Amino acid sequence: MLDKKIRGFEQFAEEYSEEYGDVSLYEDLLKKFVSRLDHGAKVLELACGPGNITEFIYKCRNDLQIECVDIAPAMIELVKKKLPHVTCHLKDIKSFKIRKNRYDGVICSFGLPYFTQKEAMQLFNNISGGLKKNGVAYLSTMQGDTEGFETFEFTRGTEVYIIYHTREFLDAEIEKNGLQIIEYEEQVFHEEKEDEIDMIYILGKK
């Protein structure tokens, strides 16, 4: 059984896909990520959800070899339906060991809100180790210094546990793990019936 902290993503996978399927808010940085990849590059998306980002980058570059990882079976099934050519792994990314120097690019879009600081530090080390020299990483999360159960439009009242991370923490730990931050974007997201959420988007290079 999935942990209560993430059960909402399994229960409402279709609703999540509809609510957050549009990547236009951050597509410019995704395009910059893609532009740094050579032909046939290997890309790994961690916490892929319904595959909205993988679908976007594949439309930009169908030569890429993409793998996706997510803990929710319903999310993985959505990816398989939309993108049958993509290799999918039903795994918890907190314990998923990325093979050393295997990938040209790694994506973790909004996976960090489900990681404690200690887990996030381990994730950055895992990503850095899995990237080849000059490999690129795309990361995004929600900025802040609080944590706790929250509800979102797509969960219909079901609570999801969210952990916010400060920019200072992210900067320090990303660079500590051998990644150079080459671009940084911040946005304020207005979710219906919710407070404003500060979003962070990071492009890093090994």
C-alpha positions in Angstrom: 0.0 0.0 0.0 1.2 3.5 -0.8 2.2 5.8 2.0 -0.6 8.3 2.9 1.8 11.1 2.0 1.6 10.2 -1.7 -1.7 8.2 -1.9 -3.5 11.1 -3.6 -1.3 10.8 -6.6 -2.3 7.2 -7.2 -6.0 7.8 -6.5 -6.3 10.9 -8.7 -3.7 10.3 -11.4 -6.1 11.2 -14.2 -7.1 14.4 -12.4 -3.5 15.3 -11.8 -2.7 14.8 -15.5 -5.5 17.2 -16.5 -4.7 19.8 -13.9 -0.9 20.0 -14.5 -0.5 18.6 -18.0 0.2 22.0 -19.4 4.0 22.8 -19.2 3.8 26.3 -20.8 4.7 28.0 -17.5 8.2 26.5 -17.6 8.6 25.3 -21.2 11.3 27.9 -22.0 13.7 26.3 -19.5 12.7 22.8 -20.6 13.7 23.9 -24.2 17.0 25.1 -22.9 17.5 21.8 -21.2 16.7 19.9 -24.4 19.0 22.2 -26.5 22.0 21.1 -24.4 21.5 17.4 -25.3 23.3 15.7 -28.2 21.5 13.6 -30.8 20.4 10.3 -29.2 21.1 11.5 -25.7 19.9 9.4 -22.7 17.4 11.2 -20.4 16.0 10.1 -17.1 12.9 11.7 -15.6 12.5 11.0 -11.8 9.0 11.3 -10.3 7.6 11.5 -13.8 3.9 11.6 -12.8 1.7 11.2 -15.8 4.5 11.9 -18.2 3.6 15.5 -19.2 7.3 16.7 -19.3 8.6 13.6 -21.0 5.8 14.0 -23.6 6.8 17.6 -24.1 10.6 17.0 -24.5 9.9 14.0 -26.8 7.8 16.3 -29.1 10.8 18.7 -29.1 13.3 15.9 -29.8 12.1 12.4 -30.8 15.7 11.2 -31.1 16.1 11.1 -27.3 16.2 7.9 -25.3 14.0 8.5 -22.3 13.4 6.6 -19.1 10.8 7.4 -16.5 10.5 6.5 -12.8 7.5 7.0 -10.5 6.2 5.3 -7.4 2.5 5.4 -8.4 1.3 2.6 -10.6 -1.5 4.7 -12.1 0.9 7.4 -13.1 3.2 4.8 -14.8 0.2 3.4 -16.7 -0.6 6.8 -18.0 2.9 7.2 -19.3 2.8 3.8 -21.0 -0.5 4.7 -22.7 0.8 8.1 -24.0 4.4 7.1 -24.7 4.7 3.4 -25.4 8.3 3.9 -26.6 9.5 5.2 -23.2 11.1 2.8 -20.7 9.2 3.0 -17.4 10.3 2.0 -13.9 7.8 1.5 -11.1 10.1 2.5 -8.3 10.3 4.9 -5.3 12.9 7.4 -6.5 14.1 7.7 -2.9 15.6 4.2 -3.2 16.1 4.2 -7.0 19.9 4.0 -7.6 20.9 5.8 -10.8 23.7 4.0 -12.7 26.9 6.0 -12.6 27.7 8.2 -15.6 24.8 6.8 -17.6 22.6 9.8 -18.5 23.1 13.0 -20.5 20.2 14.6 -18.8 18.2 14.1 -15.6 14.8 15.7 -14.8 13.1 15.9 -11.4 10.1 18.2 -11.8 8.3 18.8 -8.5 9.5 15.6 -6.9 11.4 17.5 -4.2 8.3 18.6 -2.3 8.1 15.0 -1.1 11.7 14.9 0.1 13.0 15.8 3.5 16.2 17.9 3.4 18.3 14.7 4.1 16.5 12.9 1.3 17.0 15.8 -1.0 20.7 15.8 -0.3 20.9 12.1 -1.2 18.9 12.8 -4.4 21.3 15.5 -5.6 24.2 13.1 -5.0 22.3 10.4 -6.9 21.6 12.7 -9.8 25.1 14.0 -10.0 26.6 10.5 -10.0 24.2 9.4 -12.8 25.1 12.3 -15.1 27.9 12.1 -17.6 30.5 14.8 -17.8 28.7 18.0 -19.0 25.4 16.4 -18.4 22.4 18.6 -17.5 19.8 18.5 -14.8 16.4 20.2 -14.7 14.9 20.6 -11.2 11.8 22.3 -9.9 10.2 22.6 -6.6 8.2 24.9 -4.3 10.0 27.5 -2.3 9.6 28.0 1.5 10.5 26.6 4.9 7.3 24.8 6.0 5.9 21.3 5.6 2.7 19.5 6.3 -0.5 17.9 4.8 -2.2 20.1 2.2 -5.1 19.6 -0.3 -5.1 20.6 -3.9 -7.8 20.9 -6.5 -7.0 17.6 -8.1 -7.1 15.6 -4.9 -10.7 16.5 -4.1 -10.0 17.0 -0.4 -7.5 14.1 0.0 -4.4 15.4 1.8 -0.9 15.3 0.4 2.2 15.8 2.5 4.3 18.7 1.1 7.8 19.9 2.1 9.0 23.3 0.9 12.7 24.0 0.4 14.5 27.3 0.6 16.6 28.7 -2.2 19.7 28.8 0.1 19.4 25.1 0.8 19.0 24.2 -2.8 21.9 26.3 -4.0 24.2 25.0 -1.4 23.4 21.3 -1.8 23.2 21.3 -5.6 26.7 22.9 -5.8 28.1 20.7 -3.1 27.2 17.7 -5.3 29.2 19.0 -8.2 26.5 20.7 -10.2 26.9 24.2 -11.5 23.6 26.2 -11.6 23.5 27.8 -15.0 20.0 29.2 -14.9 17.4 29.9 -12.3 13.8 31.0 -12.6 11.2 31.9 -10.0 7.4 32.2 -10.5 4.4 32.8 -8.3 1.7 30.2 -9.0 -1.9 31.0 -8.1 -3.9 27.8 -7.5 -7.7 28.2 -7.3 -8.8 28.5 -3.7 -5.2 28.2 -2.5 -2.6 30.7 -1.4 0.2 31.8 -3.7 3.0 29.3 -4.2 6.5 30.3 -5.0 8.0 28.0 -7.7 11.7 27.5 -8.4 13.1 26.1 -11.7 16.8 25.2 -11.9 19.0 24.2 -14.8 22.3 22.7 -13.7 25.4 21.3 -15.4 27.9 18.7 -14.2 
